[in-house]
Amino acid sequence: MSYLKGKSALMFYDRHPEMRTKWGERHLWARGYYVATVGNVNEETTRNYNREQEENDKLEESNK
């Protein structure tokens, strides 16, 4: 998963170089990732996971 996130970030910045300078040292992807089977995930589960990741990112930023 780390490989995919790294390569997709490089592709994104190749296509949108202005975002690299706009975001500065921030990372494109959150540290973690979520894996589940298709039948066990609903929209609420995905929204909760995304919300938790945003909260974790904010905590990490404030601790720097």
C-alpha positions in Angstrom: 0.0 0.0 0.0 2.9 2.3 0.8 4.2 1.8 -2.8 0.8 2.7 -4.3 0.4 5.8 -2.2 3.9 6.9 -3.0 3.6 6.4 -6.7 0.2 8.0 -6.9 1.5 11.1 -5.0 4.3 11.4 -7.5 1.9 11.2 -10.4 -0.4 13.7 -8.8 2.5 16.2 -8.3 3.7 15.6 -11.9 0.2 16.6 -13.1 -0.3 19.4 -10.6 3.1 20.9 -9.6 1.5 24.0 -8.2 0.0 21.9 -5.4 3.5 20.9 -4.1 4.4 24.6 -3.3 0.8 25.4 -2.1 0.8 22.6 0.5 4.5 23.0 1.5 5.7 20.1 3.7 2.2 18.5 4.1 1.8 15.0 2.8 -0.7 14.1 0.1 -1.9 10.9 1.9 -2.6 10.1 5.5 -0.3 7.7 7.2 -2.8 4.8 7.5 -5.1 3.0 5.1 -8.3 1.1 5.4 -9.0 -2.3 4.0 -12.3 -4.2 4.0 -14.2 -6.5 1.8 -16.7 -4.8 -0.5 -19.8 -6.4 1.1 -18.8 -5.1 4.6 -18.4 -1.4 3.9 -21.0 1.2 3.7 -20.9 5.0 3.3 -21.1 5.6 7.1 -18.1 3.4 7.8 -16.1 5.2 5.1 -17.1 8.7 6.4 -16.2 7.7 10.0 -12.8 6.4 8.9 -12.1 9.6 6.9 -13.2 11.8 9.8 -10.9 9.9 12.2 -7.9 10.2 9.8 -8.5 14.0 9.5 -8.5 14.3 13.3 -5.3 12.2 13.6 -3.6 14.4 10.9 -4.6 17.6 12.9 -3.2 16.1 16.1 0.1 15.3 14.4 0.3 18.8 12.9 -0.3 20.4 16.3 2.4 18.3 17.9 5.1 19.4 15.5 
